Amino acid sequence: MTADELSKRLKVFAIRIIKLVDKKPSTPASRAIINQIVRSGTSPGANYRAALLGKSNKDFLNKLKMVEEELDETAYWLELIMELEMVKPELLQDLYKENKELLRIIVKTILTMRDKINK
């Protein structure tokens, strides 16, 4: 997968997160979760774009770690939404799967970059 393809995939993921939360009812609990998942679900794409502009391999790696953390946090919020049945879990399975796939891609990229730096 190219950097451009991954960047586009992260943007589509962010759009899906935004569309998800726009359909949520407004309760105190849902507002708190919505605020968190909007932040964590949209920032990986922005942080990945920033990583591509990294000034060094170490800078790139550090920014990728931020992407990893945000994707992991988003997985947590999606799990919480499903377990609380704020949205029918079966409606979130595809989004959750995409989150996990993006996380695996980023982790693999981090490991590859670490190897490159340590050589």
C-alpha positions in Angstrom: 0.0 0.0 0.0 1.4 3.4 -0.9 1.5 6.3 1.4 -1.1 8.1 -0.7 -3.5 5.1 -0.5 -3.1 4.9 3.3 -3.6 8.6 3.6 -6.9 8.3 1.7 -8.0 5.3 3.7 -7.4 7.2 6.9 -9.4 10.1 5.6 -12.3 7.8 4.7 -12.1 6.3 8.2 -12.4 9.8 9.7 -15.4 10.6 7.6 -17.1 7.3 8.7 -16.4 8.2 12.3 -17.9 11.7 11.8 -21.0 10.2 10.1 -21.4 7.7 13.0 -21.4 10.4 15.7 -23.7 12.7 13.7 -26.4 10.0 14.1 -26.0 9.6 17.9 -28.6 11.0 20.3 -27.4 13.6 22.6 -27.2 12.4 26.2 -24.5 13.3 28.7 -22.7 10.0 28.3 -23.0 9.9 24.5 -21.7 13.5 24.2 -18.6 12.5 26.3 -17.9 9.5 24.1 -18.7 11.3 20.9 -16.2 14.1 21.8 -13.5 11.5 22.5 -14.1 9.3 19.4 -14.3 12.3 17.0 -11.0 13.5 18.3 -9.3 10.1 18.2 -10.9 8.9 15.0 -10.1 11.9 12.9 -6.6 12.7 14.1 -4.8 9.6 12.7 -5.2 10.9 9.1 -3.9 14.3 10.0 -1.0 12.9 12.0 -0.2 10.5 9.2 0.0 13.4 6.8 2.2 15.2 9.2 4.4 12.1 9.4 4.9 12.1 5.7 6.3 15.6 6.1 8.7 14.4 8.8 12.1 16.0 8.8 13.9 12.7 9.6 13.2 9.0 9.9 13.0 9.5 13.7 10.5 12.3 13.3 8.5 10.1 10.9 8.6 7.3 13.5 7.5 9.5 16.4 4.5 10.8 14.4 3.5 7.3 13.4 3.5 6.4 17.1 0.9 9.1 17.6 -1.2 7.6 14.8 -0.9 4.2 16.5 -2.1 5.6 19.8 -5.0 7.4 18.3 -6.2 4.3 16.4 -5.9 2.2 19.5 -7.9 4.8 21.5 -10.6 4.8 18.7 -10.8 1.0 19.0 -11.5 1.4 22.7 -14.3 3.9 22.0 -15.9 1.7 19.3 -15.8 -1.2 21.7 -17.5 0.9 24.4 -20.2 2.0 22.0 -20.8 -1.6 20.9 -20.8 -3.0 24.5 -23.2 -0.2 25.7 -25.3 -0.9 22.5 -25.4 2.8 21.8 -25.4 1.6 18.2 -26.3 -1.9 17.2 -22.9 -3.8 17.4 -23.4 -5.4 14.0 -23.6 -2.0 12.4 -20.1 -1.1 13.7 -18.4 -4.4 12.9 -17.1 -3.2 9.5 -15.8 0.2 11.0 -14.2 -1.7 13.9 -12.5 -4.1 11.5 -11.2 -1.2 9.4 -9.8 0.4 12.6 -8.0 -2.8 13.5 -6.6 -3.2 9.9 -5.4 0.4 9.9 -3.7 -0.2 13.3 -2.0 -3.3 12.0 -0.7 -1.4 8.9 0.7 1.4 11.1 2.3 -1.0 13.6 4.0 -2.9 10.7 5.2 0.5 9.3 6.6 1.4 12.7 8.4 -1.9 13.0 9.9 -1.5 9.5 11.0 2.1 10.3 12.6 1.0 13.6 14.6 -1.6 11.7 15.7 1.0 9.2 16.8 3.4 11.9 18.6 0.8 13.9 20.7 -0.4 10.9 
